Amino acid sequence: MSVDGDREVLRVEDLRVIYDTPAGPVRAVDGVSFSLRTGERMGLIGESGSGKTTLGTAIVRLHRPPARIVSGTVTVDGRDFLRASESEMRQLRMREIALIPQAAMNSLNPVMRVGDQLADGILAHEGRLGRRQLAERLARALAQVGLPGNVVGRYPHQLSGGQRQRAAMAIATALQPKIIVADEPTSALDVVVQRQVMLTLGRLQQGLHAAVLLIGHDMGLIAQFADTIGVLYAGRLVEQGPVEQLLDSPRHPYTRLLIDSLPTLDDKKALRGIPGLPPSLLNLPPGCAFAPRCPYAFERCGTETPALQAVGPAQVVACHLYPEHSELPPIGADVELPLVAPAAEPEVAVP
């Protein structure tokens, strides 16, 4: 979707979130910055434990202890959410920004009918409504996610997995927010239902002309939906750019390896996993956090943390290969990549 001429609705600058643990602070989100314009779809991808969910919940200020925001700004339409009181945030959520959580069965109240849960959010923001007016609002919210009106009288366990996820979408977007944060909305769904849910999210976003931050670990799924992709590793944004440009010419080794792990219909190739495991966020290695797993790592990578730098039109990367290189060298005879990852567990994993 083209976003030319649309205004900026979300700006995240140098956001840092830590988890306080008995072993010390865990840097789950470490200096992440990006922006979204109205109607823009941004995908945020990374392995489990890279800090994606922590980032998403922090933006909406739904993180809970032991997580805490230590610095940065989250600005929505010029307003800094991190300075708003909790009572102000209760009014801003759903109306300005909404979170579609993963695992809808866990996010929906199992002993309340879907209609009552949907009505709760509407009434909390708009006060008392007449019975007919409220019924119309509920039917409209369900219709915009492709659910029939009789879902209002059902409990979550009476719905299929896809219906539950669409019900969670309806609750989150009933007040037509400007920004939607969708945290792995297709997790635990089969591929057919995944497609249905993503088509529903696309139609919903177009109808609202909202900006969407789609969080996930499926590069193929996100690439089909997003306009831009941000790649998160060990709590840091290591690459960001337009989806076609990033897929055709990834500049960070981690992005390249994520793409190379996907099967294609065009040609047969040996699928390679990324060697090793994500590092412990409690004790990150010095320099570039990806260096121990990187086939291109050299001495500087082990001592100096790379900063984001522009490498193309609207594309940035945090890698010491640039600006000396114009593109990422191919992985071939000169660069051997292990096919089997070493069996080691990270000490601390965060969402």
N, C-alpha and C positions, 0 to 999 in steps of 0.2 A: 504494500500500500504506500502510495506517495504521501509524504508529510510536508512537502514544500509549502512554505508560507504559514504553517501552523506555528503557534506560539509555544514557548517552553512552559510546561506545567509542573515538572518535577526536576529539582536539582539536588543531587547528593554530593557533598563535598567533604573529602578527607574523613569519612565516617569510620570510627573505630569502636568495636564492641569486644569486650572481654568476658570470660566466664571466671568467676572467683572459685577456685578449687583448693582443697587442702594442700595440694602440691605446688600451688602458685597460680598466677593469672594465665589464662589461656587466651591468646589473641585470635579470636574467631573471625573478626572482620578488621582488616589492618590497612586503613587509609584508602578506602574505596571512594572513587568519584565518578559520576556520570550524570547525564541529564536525559529527560524524555520530553518530547513535544506532543501536542494533542494529536491523537490518531496514530501515534507511533507504536510499533510493536517491537519490544526489545526482548531477546532471549538471554537468559543468564545460565551458563552451563559450567559444569565441573563435577569431579568425582564426589562420592559421598564423603562428608567431613571437610569439604572445602569452604564451608561457611555460607552457602547459598540461602538456606532457610533462616539462619540467624540474621542475614542481611535483610531479607524480606520482612520478617517480623519486626526488626528494629525500625525500618522505614515507616511502618504503620504504628509503631510504639506498642506492640503487643508482646514484646519480649518479657520474660519473667526471670527473677533471680534463680540461679546465680549470674545470669547474664546482665550486663549493664553497659550503657553507652558512655564512653569516656571522653570522646571529642567528636567534632564534626558538625555539620548542619544538614538538615533535611528540609528543603524549602518547597512548598506547594503553593503555586500562584503567588509567590512573593512572601509567603508566611512561613516562618521557621517553626516547624512542628516540635522541635526539641525544646522550645521555650514555652510551648502551650501547657496549660494546666491539665490535669487528668480530666476534669469536668469539660473543658474545652475540647479535648481530644475525643471524648465520647460523642460530641456533636459533630466533629469533623470526620470521624470514621463513618463509612457508608455514604456520606454525602459528598465528601471531597476525595477520599481514597478508601478503597475496600480491599480486603484480603479474601481470596478464595483458597481455603486450606486444602492440604492433601488429606487423604483418608477421610472422606465425607462421613463415613459411618461413625468415626470417632469424634467428629466436630459437631454432628447433629445430636440433639438431646433425644435419647431413645424412648423416653416416656412422655414426650410432647408431640402432638400432631404437627406436621409440616406447616400447616396454615397458622397455627399458634406461634411457631418459631418465626415465621415470616412476619406476622403481625407485630411481634415484639419490637423488632427493629424499626418498623414504620412508626408505631405509636410512640416509641421512645424519643423520636426526633420531631414528630409533628403533632403530638398531643392527641386528644380525643377526636375520633372520626365517627361519623354515622355508620351504622351497620352496612347499609348498601354501599356507601363510599369505600369503606374498608374492603368489602368483598370484591369490588371492582379493582381496587389496587392490588389485591392478592392475585386475582385472575390475570391481570396484566403482567405482573412480575413473573408468574409461572409461564405465561404464553411466550414471553420474550426469550425463554430458554427452552421452548418446545415441550412443555409439560401441560397435560390437560388440567382443567380446573378442579377435577375431583381429587387431585393429589392433596389439596388442603386438608382433607379429612383422614389422611393416611399417616401411619407412623413410619419412621425411617426403615424399620425392618421389613415393611411391606412393599418397599421399592427395590428395584434392581440396582446394581452398582452404578450404572450410568445415570439412572434417574436420581439416585441420591446425590451424585456429583452435580447434576443440573439443579437440584433443589438447593444445594449449598451456593451455587452461582446466583440463583434467584434471590436468596436471602442477602448475599453480599452486595448485589447491584440493584436492589429494589428502589433506592433513592437516586439512581443514575449518577454514580460518582464519575469524577474526571479521570481518575487513575485506578487501574485494577492490578493488584499484585496477585498473580496466580501461582501458587506453590505446588508444583508437580500435580496438576489437576487430574492427570490420567494414571497416577500410580495405582498398581494392583488391578488395573482393568485390562481385559483382553484387547487385541489390536483392533478389532472391529468397533468395539465400544470406545476405544481411545479416539478413533477417527471421528465418531459421532460427537464426542465431547468437545474435540478441538474445533469441529465445524460450528458447533453451538457457540463456543467462546468467540470464534471469528465473527459470526453474525451478531452476537451481543455487542462486541466491541465496535463494529461498524455502526450499529444502530445508535449507540451512545456517543460515538466519535471520541471514545476514551483512549488514553494511553494505557498500554499493557506492559507489565514486566512479567514475563513468563519464566519461571524457574524450573530447571529440570536437569537431567543427566543424559537424555537421549538426543544426541546431536542431530540425527535424522528428523525427528519429530519437530524439534525447535527450528531447524532450517526451513521446514515447509511453512511455518507460521510467521516467523519473525522478519522484520525489516533489517534489524541490526542484531549482532550477537556480542555479548561480553563473556569472556572466559575467566573464570575464577579459579585460583589455585592457592591453597594454604592461606585463605583469607584475603588475598590480594588480586586485583584485576590485572591480568597479565596481557590481555589483548582485547581489542574492541574494534568493530568495523562493520560496514554493510555486509549483509549475509552472503551475497554472491561473491563479493570481493574477498571476504574472509575464507570462503570455501575454495575458491579458485587459487588464491595465493595466501595461505596462512603464513604468518611471519614468526610466530612463537613455536618452538619445538613441541610444546605440550599440545597446542592446537592442532599441529600437523599429526601428531600421534593419535589424538582423539578422532580426527577425520579418517586416518588410515585404518582405524579399527572397525570402520563400518563396511559391510559388504556392499557391492554394487552389482547392477545388472549389465553393465557395459562390458566388463572384462573380469576374468577369473584372476584372483590374486590370493596369496597367502595372508590370512588375517593375523596381524601382530597385536599382541597386548602391550600395554605400557609397562615396562619393567618396574619392579619394586612396588611400593605402596606410598600413599601420601604421608608426609612427615607428621610427627607429633606436633600439634600446635602449642604444646607446653614447652617444647625444646626444639625450636626450628634450627636447621643447620645455618651456619654463617653464610653470608652472601645470598645468592639466588636459591630459594627454597626448592626449586626443581632440579638444581645442578646434580644431585646424587642419582637422578633417574634420566638425565639428559644425554643423548648421544653426541651432542655438540659441545659439551661443557669444556671450558679451558680454565686456566689458573685464576683469572679475574672473577670467574663465576663463583668461586669458593670464598671470596673475601668481600665482595661489594654487591649490595642489593641493587638491581637495575631499576631505573626509573622509567615511567611511561614516556615514549617519544613518538612523534609522528613519523610514519613510514610510507604513507600514501594518502590519497584523498579520503579523509574522514576515518583513517585507520591508524590506531596507535598500538604500540607493543612495548613490553618491558623485557628487553633482552639485550645482552652485551654484544651480540653479533652485529648490531646496527650502531652507527651509520656506515661502518666499514663495508657491510654487505648490502646489496640492493634487494636480495630475496633470500629465502631459506635454502641452503644447499640440499640436494637430494640425499636421501638415506640410501647408500649403495655400498660398493666394495670398500670405500674409504671410511665409512662410518657403519660399524656393526651394531645392530640392535638385538639384544637378547630376546628370544622367543618365549622364555619362561621367566616369570617374575619370582624373585626370591621370597620365601615364606617367612615374613616377619610382620608382626602386628603393630600398628601405631599405638602409642601409649594413651592418647586421648583422642576421642572422636567427638565432633560436635555436629549439629544439624547442618 
